[in-house]
């Protein structure tokens, strides 16, 4: 018989970054998730003959896992370096995959009517827990770059159809009534769909908690209906299909349901206007950080849920070829110094456009936000690129979307008056023109301080411009050459 899980979670191990907030150090969270993984593995190895006790155990584990991952979300908001975030993203993704598998196993045990047991309340509870865990798995899959759970949308769709009733016997399929308490299968199924449309693969991990709160608020006001309507952006077949963008009526499958942000975009615009218009200064620095994250989260959702969401600016041309690739700013600086022994991976080129390219890496070690150097095997010179999208398939290959930052980068030395740094210049040093530099994270002071760079046989001053980007262990800053 399965036993109640015992997970040691001492308060002494937690660190509180802000008063009243629920934060923990990443190593402690990873240890706790590993312990929960072991509990799930132990449970999966036991026969679910005592269904009542089995239900109690899996329900207890489910609550503990959600509580643990809630702390992961809040902790991610405090991490500046994406390299620190990545293990947490992967751990949360994997724990919800394991939980999803165990909940489906428990549902099957009840559904099979073993020992004559068919308790409606237990089945309804397990179904709700499964869809809630499935929505979480979608979130962490998107944020970590995959791979997708092989049965996720089939299981979610089955639970949704059960909760909504057998619509095949009804001439009109009813629209789900979403409960604001979040205690409904419909709520979490629609939440999972909303996640798929919000480009979480482009989201900075720091924003995940803020975006998730906004997505939860949006669920009651989005549109999700069984008939196509004007303004629909995505569709899904609950009987096993995955969500897809709606680009033509001819591709719609029978039984599809349709999604659009509905009134959520207007709600977010009003929320942003109120936040910007609020002239009351925050009481403390943590409040400033929270307000900033909230605004950035609103901007992300408004951008991707707008009437005209971001689209590819340049046409892609199908190409084939082999690329040598080096990931990470430290490794790239070694390459530009001419040092040997730097690991080089081999990627396959898929397509090429004016501003970037698509490639396939043989493993899942590449993630969005990384700085990479690419070198055509039969070409000359290294180019710098930013990994904008990375999605790992079930077979393990990672499909990449790269934005080329510089086709002729050079290594240079800069100084902000307090400390020197070795950086990569993306542009030539031309008086009066802008130049982008890539610098290791925290290697320089604030981006508002001027820099001095040695180049063109002289020392030139760089005036900071109001443009910067923080990636995986590096900063991209813009300056004007004086």
Secondary structure, 3 states (H helix, E strand, C coil): CCCCCCCCCCHHHCCCCCCCCCCCCHHHHHHHHHHHHHHHHHHHCCCCCCHHHHHHHHHHHHHHHHHHHHHHHHHHCCCCCHHHHHHHHHHHHHHHHHHHHHHHHHHHHHHCCHHHCCCHHHHHHHHHHHHHHHHHHHHHHHHHCECCCCCHHHHHHHHHHHHHCCHHHCCCCCCCCCCCCCCCHHHHHHHHHHHHHCCHHHCCHHHHHHHHHHHHHHHHHCEEECCCCCCCCEEEECCCCCCEECCCHHHCCCCEEEEECCCHHHHHHHHHHHHHHCCCCCCCHHHHHHHHHHHHHHHHHHHHCCCCCCCCCCCCEEEEEEEEEEECHHHHHHHHHCCCCCCCEEEEEEEECCCEEEEEECCCCCCCCCEEEEEECCCCCCEEEEEEEEEECCCCCEEEEEEEEECCCEEEEEECCCCEEEEEECCCCCCCCEEEEEEECCCCCCCCCCEEEEECCEEEEEEEEEEEEECCCEEEEEEEEC
